[in-house]
Amino acid sequence: MNCLEIMEFFRIQVVDGDFVVQSWPSLGSLILCEVTISASDLHSLLLACPKLESFTLQSPNTCRRSTLNLTSSTLKAFQFDSSTTRLVDRITLEAGVLESLDLKDCSLEYFGLVGKGNLRKLKIKDAYFSVLDIGPYTSMLEVLHFSYAKIPWAGLGDFVSKFPNLKELQLWGLELHPNLKDIGQAFPHLNHLALTLNYEVTKATIDQAVLFSQHTSLLEKVVLLELETTTLLTDRFCCWVEGFLKVCPSLKRLVVRSNTQHAQGASGEGNPNSIGGFITSFVKLARKCRFSEIDIQYEDIKVFFLVLFLLLAAQMFCA
């Protein structure tokens, strides 16, 4: 046991301390998945692991509504997921050297981090917090993934503006109209940007993109741009993307993702002719812009092959 470095438990019950009273001097990685354990025993377990660097806690069963107070002086990565249970209300994590924090599929009244400013990576997905208290310890944050949460851009903007060293920003599924000027000014080191565009592209949004494109160095270090759209894929959408690209002079790869259920509209714009127009416009756009790779992704494999066929046809047409 003294030499054990990795430990994973799945659906076991920890009763009256069990292995918690033991010491795990060499343990570096701990995974607890759907384990029944009290909040006090979980706290004691972490204290019994003086070399623990990675801790994953998935759907813990604490038998009743609980507050978790977790302490580790060596922990560098923490992942919490409560997709199948909702017994944890509050978490306070005291981890002075924490570098990576991953919170998903959870609903908490409070999450608080007590650290020393070493956090480099923060990922939040399908999560809700009444209070998220991590602000003072994020000055060195380089990667932020914030996915599928109903937060207006104004509130989120105040949150992410505290991270001037960001290199990777991913905002999936948020109800926002991104202001590229604000993003460019707030994150001068950004090289990877991912956004969801979930509003229909109108002439007004194209005009806005043209306005932003006058600031040709807004996102001058971005080399990877990912756009996930919940709107119809039309040539108008392509015009909007063109304005986006003009503010990314160093771009090397563009990824456009679309769920096919959003690529079919009542006006008939989701039919093959509309998708063909989009592909034709996109090929013309690729010829004008100097970056090496375009990736168009669909969830429906049948539509993928249709788009592939139209893309090849459009390339022949535009040659």
C-alpha positions in Angstrom: 0.0 0.0 0.0 2.9 2.4 0.7 3.9 2.2 -3.0 0.4 2.7 -4.5 0.4 5.7 -6.8 -3.0 5.5 -8.5 -6.3 4.6 -6.9 -9.8 4.4 -8.4 -13.0 3.3 -6.7 -16.4 2.9 -8.4 -19.6 2.4 -6.5 -18.3 1.3 -3.2 -19.4 2.4 0.3 -16.9 3.8 2.8 -18.2 3.0 6.4 -16.8 4.4 9.6 -13.5 5.5 8.1 -12.5 2.2 6.5 -9.4 2.9 4.4 -9.6 6.6 5.3 -7.7 6.0 8.6 -4.8 4.6 6.6 -1.9 6.7 5.2 -1.3 6.8 1.4 2.2 8.3 1.2 2.8 7.7 -2.5 -0.7 8.2 -3.9 -0.6 10.8 -6.7 -4.0 10.2 -8.4 -7.3 9.5 -6.8 -10.7 8.8 -8.6 -13.9 8.3 -6.7 -16.9 7.5 -8.9 -20.4 7.2 -7.3 -18.7 6.4 -4.0 -20.8 6.6 -0.8 -18.7 8.6 1.7 -19.3 11.2 4.3 -18.0 14.7 4.0 -15.8 14.3 7.1 -14.3 11.0 5.8 -13.6 12.6 2.4 -11.8 15.5 4.1 -9.7 13.0 6.1 -8.9 11.0 3.0 -7.3 13.9 1.3 -5.3 14.8 4.3 -4.0 11.2 4.3 -2.5 11.6 0.8 0.6 13.9 1.2 1.6 13.6 -2.5 -1.8 13.8 -4.1 -1.7 15.8 -7.4 -4.9 14.7 -9.2 -8.3 14.2 -7.7 -11.5 13.4 -9.6 -14.8 13.3 -7.7 -17.8 12.0 -9.7 -21.3 11.9 -8.3 -20.5 11.3 -4.7 -23.2 9.9 -2.4 -22.9 11.7 0.9 -26.2 10.2 2.1 -27.6 13.7 2.9 -27.2 17.3 1.7 -23.6 18.2 2.4 -21.0 20.8 2.4 -17.6 19.6 1.3 -14.4 21.2 2.8 -11.5 19.8 0.8 -7.9 20.6 1.7 -4.7 19.5 -0.1 -1.3 21.3 -0.1 -0.1 19.3 -3.2 -3.2 19.0 -5.4 -2.7 20.4 -8.9 -5.8 19.1 -10.7 -9.4 18.8 -9.4 -12.4 17.6 -11.4 -16.0 17.5 -10.0 -19.0 16.0 -11.7 -22.4 15.4 -10.0 -24.4 14.3 -13.1 -26.2 11.4 -11.3 -26.5 12.8 -7.7 -27.3 16.3 -6.3 -26.4 15.8 -2.7 -23.6 18.3 -2.5 -24.7 21.9 -2.0 -21.4 23.7 -1.3 -17.7 23.1 -1.9 -14.7 24.9 -0.5 -11.4 23.8 -2.0 -8.2 24.8 -0.3 -5.4 24.0 -2.7 -2.5 26.3 -2.8 -0.8 24.9 -5.9 -3.9 24.0 -8.0 -3.3 24.5 -11.7 -6.4 22.9 -13.3 -10.1 23.1 -12.2 -12.8 21.2 -14.1 -16.5 21.5 -13.0 -19.3 20.0 -15.0 -22.9 18.7 -14.7 -23.4 20.2 -11.3 -25.6 22.7 -9.5 -24.1 24.3 -6.4 -25.1 27.0 -4.1 -21.4 27.9 -3.6 -18.1 26.9 -4.9 -15.0 28.6 -3.4 -11.3 28.2 -4.2 -8.6 29.2 -1.7 -5.3 29.2 -3.5 -2.2 31.1 -4.3 -2.7 32.3 -7.8 -1.3 29.2 -9.7 -4.6 28.3 -11.6 -3.8 27.9 -15.3 -6.8 26.1 -16.6 -10.5 26.5 -15.8 -13.3 24.4 -17.4 -17.0 24.8 -16.6 -19.6 22.8 -18.5 -23.3 22.4 -17.8 -22.9 23.9 -14.4 -24.8 26.4 -12.3 -23.5 28.3 -9.3 -25.3 30.8 -7.0 -21.9 31.9 -6.0 -18.6 31.1 -7.8 -15.8 32.5 -5.7 -12.5 32.0 -7.5 -11.7 35.6 -8.5 -8.6 36.4 -6.4 -6.7 33.3 -7.6 -7.0 33.5 -11.4 -4.4 36.1 -12.4 -2.3 33.5 -14.2 -5.2 31.7 -16.0 -4.4 30.7 -19.6 -7.3 28.4 -20.6 -11.0 29.1 -20.0 -13.7 26.8 -21.3 -17.2 28.0 -20.3 -19.9 25.8 -22.0 -23.7 25.7 -22.1 -24.7 28.1 -19.4 -27.3 30.8 -19.6 -25.2 33.9 -18.8 -25.6 37.2 -20.5 -22.4 38.6 -22.1 -22.4 41.6 -19.8 -22.1 39.4 -16.7 -19.7 37.0 -18.3 -17.6 39.9 -19.6 -17.1 41.1 -16.1 -16.0 37.6 -15.0 -13.6 36.9 -17.8 -12.1 40.4 -17.9 -10.1 39.3 -14.8 -7.9 37.0 -16.9 -5.5 39.1 -18.9 -3.1 36.2 -19.7 -5.7 34.0 -21.4 -4.4 32.1 -24.5 -7.5 29.9 -25.1 -11.1 31.1 -24.7 -14.0 28.7 -25.4 -17.6 30.0 -25.0 -19.9 27.3 -26.2 -23.7 27.5 -26.1 -23.9 30.8 -24.4 -26.7 33.3 -25.1 -24.5 36.1 -26.1 -23.7 38.5 -29.0 -19.8 38.6 -28.8 -18.2 41.9 -29.0 -14.9 41.2 -30.8 -13.5 44.6 -29.9 -13.9 43.8 -26.2 -12.4 40.3 -26.6 -9.4 41.7 -28.5 -8.7 44.4 -26.0 -9.2 42.2 -23.0 -7.1 39.2 -24.1 -4.0 40.4 -26.1 -2.3 36.9 -25.8 -5.3 35.0 -27.2 -4.4 32.3 -29.8 -7.5 30.0 -29.7 -11.0 31.4 -29.7 -14.2 29.3 -29.8 -17.7 30.8 -29.9 -21.3 29.8 -30.4 -23.3 32.0 -32.7 -26.9 31.3 -31.8 -28.8 34.2 -33.4 -29.8 34.6 -37.0 -27.4 36.6 -39.2 -29.1 39.7 -40.5 -27.9 42.7 -42.4 -27.3 44.5 -39.1 -24.9 41.8 -37.9 -23.0 41.8 -41.2 -22.6 45.6 -40.9 -21.3 45.1 -37.4 -18.8 42.5 -38.7 -17.7 44.9 -41.4 -17.2 47.6 -38.7 -15.1 45.3 -36.6 -13.1 44.3 -39.7 -11.7 47.8 -39.9 -9.7 47.0 -36.8 -7.5 44.5 -38.6 -5.3 43.6 -35.6 -8.1 43.0 -33.0 -7.2 39.3 -32.7 -3.8 39.3 -34.2 -2.4 36.3 -32.4 -5.4 34.0 -32.9 -4.3 31.0 -35.0 -7.4 28.7 -34.4 -10.9 30.0 -34.7 -13.9 27.7 -33.9 -17.5 28.8 -34.7 -20.4 26.7 -33.6 -23.6 27.9 -35.2 -27.2 27.3 -34.3 -28.5 29.4 -37.2 -29.1 28.5 -40.8 -26.0 27.9 -42.9 -26.5 30.4 -45.7 -24.3 32.6 -47.8 -25.3 35.5 -45.5 -23.7 33.6 -42.6 -20.6 33.2 -44.7 -20.4 37.0 -45.2 -20.6 37.4 -41.4 -17.7 34.9 -41.0 -15.7 36.9 -43.5 -15.8 39.9 -41.2 -14.7 37.7 -38.4 -11.7 36.5 -40.3 -10.4 39.9 -41.2 -9.6 40.6 -37.5 -7.6 37.4 -37.3 -4.6 38.1 -39.6 -2.6 35.2 -38.2 -5.3 32.6 -38.6 -4.2 29.1 -39.7 -7.3 27.0 -39.1 -11.1 27.7 -39.1 -13.6 25.2 -37.8 -17.4 25.7 -38.4 -19.7 23.3 -36.6 -23.4 23.0 -37.2 -26.1 20.8 -35.8 -28.3 19.8 -38.8 -31.5 20.4 -36.9 -30.6 24.1 -37.0 -29.6 23.9 -40.6 -33.2 23.4 -41.7 -35.6 26.3 -41.5 -39.2 27.1 -42.2 -38.2 29.5 -45.0 -36.6 26.6 -46.9 -33.1 28.0 -46.4 -32.0 24.6 -45.0 -32.5 22.8 -48.3 -29.6 21.4 -50.4 -29.6 24.5 -52.7 -29.1 26.8 -49.6 -26.3 24.6 -48.3 -24.8 24.6 -51.8 -24.9 28.4 -51.8 -23.2 28.5 -48.4 -20.4 26.1 -49.6 -19.9 28.0 -52.8 -19.5 31.3 -50.8 -17.2 29.5 -48.4 -14.9 28.3 -51.1 -14.7 31.8 -52.5 -13.9 33.1 -49.0 -11.1 30.5 -48.6 -9.5 31.6 -51.8 -9.4 35.2 -50.6 -8.2 34.5 -47.0 -4.7 33.3 -46.3 -5.0 30.4 -43.9 -4.2 26.8 -44.3 -7.2 24.8 -43.2 -11.0 24.9 -43.1 -13.0 22.3 -41.3 -16.9 22.2 -41.7 -18.5 19.7 -39.3 -22.0 18.3 -39.2 -23.5 15.9 -36.7 -25.6 14.1 -39.4 -23.4 11.8 -41.5 -25.8 12.0 -44.5 -25.6 15.8 -44.6 -21.9 15.5 -44.2 -21.6 13.6 -47.4 -24.0 16.0 -49.1 -21.8 19.0 -48.0 -18.7 17.1 -49.1 -20.2 16.6 -52.6 -21.3 20.2 -52.9 -17.9 21.4 -51.7 -16.1 19.5 -54.4 -18.6 20.7 -57.0 -18.1 24.3 -55.8 -14.3 24.0 -56.0 -14.7 23.0 -59.7 -17.1 25.8 -60.3 -14.8 28.4 -58.7 -11.6 27.2 -60.4 
